[in-house]
Amino acid sequence: MDVRFMRFSIKYSLLALLAMGSAAQASFLVINLPGTSTQGNWAGMTAANYPGYPTFFTTNSPWPNPIAQTSGTGGMSLNKTSGNGFPSNGGGIYSAGNVPGGGSYAISAPTALTSLETIVFQLEIEGLGSNWTSVASGISLNYNGGSQALAPGFSQLISSTPLPPQFGQPANRFYVAYQWDLSSIASISSWQLNYNASEHSIARAIQINQGDTYAAIPEPSTWALLGIAAGTLLAGRRNRRKEHDSCA
């Protein structure tokens, strides 16, 4: 292989890898499930958008109503089941620490996607410390009105971004992803996804994907490898074009 081509390929592969890493920190994974699927998102969960919900001084009070997804399809809603938590002025569901324990939440779909085989749950959450599994914990799924508490078969930290210290502790913004393989369950007509948020954490965005055909979502490292491959192909194409032009 031409040495110039190798150098050019490496250069663009590294650029592609860096670009993929930056994109991962800025958003959720892009989920493209085979078959029929739905996607629902929650964002803009502020006190201004949801008046009448608890405040810092009434943080452990129940919510007057669940918060419906703000975009997409699936007919899902988010509710607090216990503990602290309210739409904050800062732009997210804040699980305060003035009453110890954080908050517990449930995302419900009264009518599941027909022939449901997989659910992908992604969460953008800010919290104290560097351990993402303690900031968002107790992730489980119930279906058909039961209490099965199915743990996700896949859980992954997508990215972690340091934030200014809070309450004398380091703070981070985490993007995390979870997936359930439900293909062995005969029929799911409804479901409820449960999670806990630690004290002083704030959930800024949520994304739920349902699919009627299970396929494992790529891990973030796979996206990086795809970025390298794409960069190499791009480098080769441009290099061959330059060689063709020089010979013309």
N, C-alpha and C positions, 0 to 999 in steps of 0.2 A: 504494500500500500504506500502511496506517496506520502512522504513525511509532512508536507504542507497540509495535505488532506487530514492526516491524523491530528495535527495541531489545531486545525480549524474545527474538526469534529469535537475535540475535547473542549475547546473554548465555548462552542455553542451548547454542548451538553451541560457544562457547568452553569451557563446562563439559564438554561431551561430548568435545571434543578433549583436554582435560587428563585426563579419566578414561581415555580410550583410551591416552594416552601412559603413564600410571601403570601400567595393566594390562600394557602391552607390556614394561615393565621387570621385572615381577614373574613372568612366565612365558613359555613358548614361545607361538608362534602357534598358534591353533586351526586344525587342518587337517581340512577336510571334503571329501575327494575324491569325485568321482562314481563310480558303479559299486560294485564290491566292493573293500574296503580292509582293511588291518590296521594296528594301532598297537602298538608295543612301547616300553617305557620302562625306563631304568636310573636308580635313585636309591638313596640310603643305602649307597653303596659305601665303607664304613668298615672299618677294621682289625678292629673288634669283630665285624662281620658276616661277615668273610672271614678267619678265622684260618688260619695256615699259608702265607700269601702273603708275598712279600718285605717287608722293612722298610727303613728309611732306610739301615741299614748293609749291606743286601744288595740294594739297589735295582735293580741291573742283572741280577739272577737271573731266570730264566723263571718264569712263573706255573705253579702246579701244575695248574690247570684254567681254562678260560675262565669268565667271569662271565655267567651267563644273565640275560636281561632280567628285571627285578624285577616287571614288571606288563605286562598287555596280551597280544597274540597275535602270531604270526609265527615263533616258535621260533628267535629270534636269540640270539647270544652275542657277548661282547666279550673280546678277548684282546690281550695285549701281544706285539708281534712282534719288537721290539728296543729297546735303550736302557733308560732308567730308567722307573720307574712302579710304583706299588703302592697298594692301598687304605689311605688314611691315617686317622689319628685325627681329622683335621679334617673328614671327611665328603666324600670324593671321591678320584679317582685322581690322586695327586700325582706329577708328573714332576720328580724331584729334580734339583738341580744339583751334587751332590757328585761325580758323574761327568758330564762335559760332554756335551751333546747332546740333552737332553730325552728323550722317549719316542715310539715309534711303535706304533700300535694298529690293530686290524682288527675290524670288526663283520661277522659272517658269518651268512648264512641258508642252511643246507644244502638247504632246500626253499623255493624262492621262491613267492610268490603266483602262482597260475595266471593265465596271460596278462598277466604283469607289464608295465606300461607306464610307471610312474613310481615313484621313491623320493624321499622328503623326509627329510633328515637335519638335526636341530637339536641344538645343543650349548650347554650353559651352562658356561663356562670362565672361570677367573680367572687373570690373568697380569700380567707386568711390561710397562710401556709402554702406549701408547695405540693401537698398530697391531694390530687384531684379526687381520689376515691373517698376522702373524708369530707370534702366540700359537697359533693353529690353522692349520696349513698342510698342503700335500701331499694335499689331499682328492681322492680318486679312487675309481673303481669297477671291479672286475673281475667277470666273470660266466662261468658254465659251466666253472669251473676254469681259465680263461685269465688273461692278464696284459694286458688291454686298457687299463687305467689311464684310464678315461673321466673327464674333468673334468666337474664339474657345469655344467649350462647356466645355472643361476641360483645366485648366492651373495649374501647380504645380511646386514649387521649389523642386528639387530632393536633392540638397545639396548646402551648402555654406561654403567656406573655406577662412579664413582670409589671406590676403596678406600684405606685408609691405606697410605702408602708401605711398600715392602718392599725390603730390601737396598739402601737408599738410592735407590730408583727409584720413580716413580709406578706404581700398580697399578690395574687395572680389572676389573670383572666384565662379561663379554660374553655376550650371547645372539646366536647366529648361526644362519642357516638356509641350506641348500643343496638344490637339486632337480635330478634327472636326468629328461630326456625319453627314454624307452626305447621309444617306440611304433614306431620304425623297425626294431627288432631282432625277428627272427621268433620266437624262443623263448628264454626264460631260465628255466633250471631251478634255478639256485643263483647266489648272488652274494657278493662280499666288498667291503666299503667300508673304505678305508684313510685314516688321518689321522695327522699328527704334532702333538705338543704340545710347546711350548717349555719350557726349563728353568724351574723354580720355578712352573710352572702347575699348576692343579688343576681337573680336569673334574668338576663336581658333578652334572650330570644330562645324560642323552641321550634323545632321542626319534626314533624311526624310523617313518615311515608308508610303506606300500606300497599301490599302487593299480593296478587293471587298466584304468583309463581315465585318460589323461593330461589334466590341467588345471593351468594355471599357478597357483601359489599367489599370493595378493595380497601386494604389497609393504607394509611397515609404513605407508608414506605413504597407501596406499589405505585401510587400516583407519582412519586418521585422517580421511580424507574421508568415509568411511561414518559415522564418529562425528558429523561436522558435519551430514550429512544427517539422521541420526537425531535430533539435537538440534533442528534446524529444524522437523522434523515434529512433535516433541513440543511445541515452543513454540507452533506454530500451533494444534495441537489444544487445548492448555490455554487459549490466548487466545480461541479461538472459543467454548469452553465458558463462559468468564467473560462474554463478550458476550451469550451466550444467556441466562445466568442473570440478567444485569442487565436484560434486556428482558422477562423473564418476569413 
